């Protein structure tokens, strides 16, 4: 039994998301929620929201509570990069890359 939640086109780099998701991978859902609640990163709010969505999907589909779930898979992939310009001296333009990412969270039942 596995439930998942995806969020696409997050306006944050993959590197910032991976710093957070590497800490909660493989943990129980309750432990992961407690860790994310007290992390100082903004990416932790995004991961926590998606984790709660995956738990809600598991509750709807299979009737399983968060106590018997664990984070089986969690990964972040690169998405589209928006190219923007920043005006500089003497009429020049420097390019700025606004990177985005996708986040996937899968939770599974620990009791089998």
C-alpha positions as CSV (number, residue, x, y, z in Angstrom):
1,X,0.0,0.0,0.0
2,X,1.5,3.3,-1.1
3,X,0.1,6.8,-1.4
4,X,1.8,9.8,-3.0
5,X,1.6,13.5,-3.4
6,X,3.3,15.7,-6.0
7,X,3.9,19.4,-6.3
8,X,5.2,20.8,-9.6
9,X,6.9,24.1,-10.5
10,X,8.0,25.1,-7.0
11,X,9.8,28.4,-7.2
12,X,12.9,27.1,-5.4
13,X,16.1,25.4,-6.5
14,X,16.4,21.6,-6.2
15,X,19.5,22.0,-4.1
16,X,17.6,23.8,-1.3
17,X,14.8,21.2,-1.4
18,X,17.3,18.2,-1.3
19,X,19.0,19.6,1.8
20,X,15.7,19.1,3.6
21,X,14.4,15.9,2.1
22,X,17.6,14.0,2.7
23,X,16.9,14.4,6.4
24,X,13.4,12.9,6.4
25,X,13.9,10.0,3.9
26,X,13.1,6.7,5.4
27,X,11.8,8.0,8.7
28,X,8.3,7.4,10.1
29,X,5.8,10.1,9.2
30,X,5.4,11.3,12.8
31,X,9.1,11.7,13.2
32,X,9.4,13.4,9.8
33,X,6.6,15.9,10.7
34,X,8.3,16.8,14.0
35,X,11.6,17.3,12.2
36,X,10.1,19.5,9.5
37,X,8.2,21.6,12.0
38,X,11.4,22.8,13.7
39,X,13.7,23.1,10.7
40,X,14.6,26.8,10.0
41,X,14.4,26.4,6.2
42,X,11.5,27.6,4.0
43,X,11.9,24.4,2.0
44,X,10.8,22.5,5.1
45,X,7.3,24.2,5.0
46,X,6.9,23.0,1.4
47,X,8.0,19.4,2.2
48,X,5.8,19.4,5.3
49,X,2.8,20.5,3.3
50,X,3.4,17.7,0.7
51,X,4.0,15.1,3.4
52,X,0.6,16.0,5.0
53,X,-1.0,15.7,1.6
54,X,0.4,12.2,1.1
55,X,-0.8,11.2,4.5
56,X,-4.3,12.6,3.7
57,X,-4.3,10.6,0.5
58,X,-3.4,7.4,2.4
59,X,-6.2,8.1,4.9
60,X,-8.7,8.6,2.1
61,X,-7.6,5.6,-0.1
62,X,-6.7,3.0,2.5
63,X,-8.0,4.3,5.9
64,X,-4.5,4.3,7.4
65,X,-3.4,6.9,10.0
66,X,0.0,8.6,10.2
67,X,1.2,6.4,13.1
68,X,1.6,3.4,10.8
69,X,3.1,5.2,7.8
70,X,6.7,5.9,6.8
71,X,8.3,8.0,4.1
72,X,9.2,5.3,1.6
73,X,10.3,7.6,-1.3
74,X,10.9,11.3,-1.5
75,X,12.7,13.1,-4.3
76,X,13.1,16.5,-6.0
77,X,13.6,16.9,-9.7
78,X,14.6,20.0,-11.8
79,X,11.8,21.8,-13.6
80,X,11.8,24.7,-16.1
81,X,14.3,27.5,-15.7
82,X,13.1,31.0,-16.3
83,X,15.6,33.3,-17.9
84,X,15.4,36.9,-16.7
85,X,17.6,39.9,-17.2
86,X,19.2,42.3,-14.7
87,X,20.1,45.7,-16.0
88,X,23.7,46.7,-15.4
89,X,25.9,49.7,-16.2
90,X,26.4,51.1,-19.7
91,X,23.3,49.5,-21.1
92,X,24.4,45.9,-20.5
93,X,22.1,43.1,-19.3
94,X,23.2,40.2,-17.0
95,X,21.2,37.1,-17.2
96,X,19.5,35.6,-14.1
97,X,18.3,32.0,-13.9
98,X,15.2,31.5,-11.9
99,X,15.2,27.8,-11.2
100,X,12.1,25.7,-10.3
101,X,11.6,22.1,-9.2
102,X,9.1,19.3,-8.7
103,X,8.7,17.4,-5.4
104,X,7.3,13.9,-5.0
105,X,6.5,12.3,-1.6
106,X,5.5,8.6,-1.3
107,X,4.4,7.1,2.0
108,X,3.8,3.4,2.7
109,X,2.5,1.2,5.4
110,X,5.0,-0.2,7.9
111,X,2.8,-3.1,9.1
112,X,2.8,-5.9,6.5
